[in-house]
Amino acid sequence: MNDSYDVIVIGSGPAGYPAAIRAAQNKLKVACVDEWKNTDGSFAFGGTCLNAGCIPSKALLESSELYQRAKDEFAVHGIKIGGLALDLAAIDGVLSEVRRAGILVQVGFQRRFDAGYRAAHDAVAAGALRTLLVVRATTHDPTPPAEEYIASSGGIFRDLHIHDFDAIRYVTGCEIVEVYADGAVLETPWFGDHGDVDTAVAVVRLSGGALGILSGTRHDPLGYDVRLEVFGTGDSIVAAGADGRSPLRSVEPGTEQARGAGYANFMERFVPRSEKKNLAEAV
């Protein structure tokens, strides 16, 4: 076979396959290349995010929410359930099936593959920060996703802050044991039509005792802002957000400004980095 194409898209995840479709809609000859295989050996589109990362993680979150609702809320509606239990072994059985099948599973949270987050993880694990005090995480999108996406996204905490929650757990090595969260619709009214918000904050308590602060917005005029700062009694470090393209403008006289334009989106910030390298080496 000696086919030629106008566009070849490598990867059929949430960015890859829409790009391939869009290129085809613009009358280009397109090939979309992906080596993802299901447990039965068949090929499938969707990449890590749809098959093993973000979407499966949201499925686990849905399982926990359904359990909580059945335990705490159903009785208000006159629904009584006896013998309610959370069968974690059944969930773990999925992992056993993956091991039995012998297939590759790559964690879909891209921040774990970023050099800064990995360095922060290693510093905490080595005890360089000594007692952890506070973790501060930020994720601000430049502009909101399409309304059609938001309608089925699960909300800002599941769609956007799920990455902050995972990054905090990964870097600190602690579990999140308490959460207080709040949100508001301040710029784009249709978020409220879908039970969602465009601005959110949260305070978390970690299993080791440290506290965390999260902020998230769907609007940032200077670009995609993602930061993670970790403060301890031995050191204070920045895992992300201090590389010269942070979308923040200082009004303090004499302060050096960011050297380049802010990142356009998470694909520009994270995907060109080590996640692709890890995937290529694994394949």
Disulfide bonds with the S-S distance in Angstrom:
none
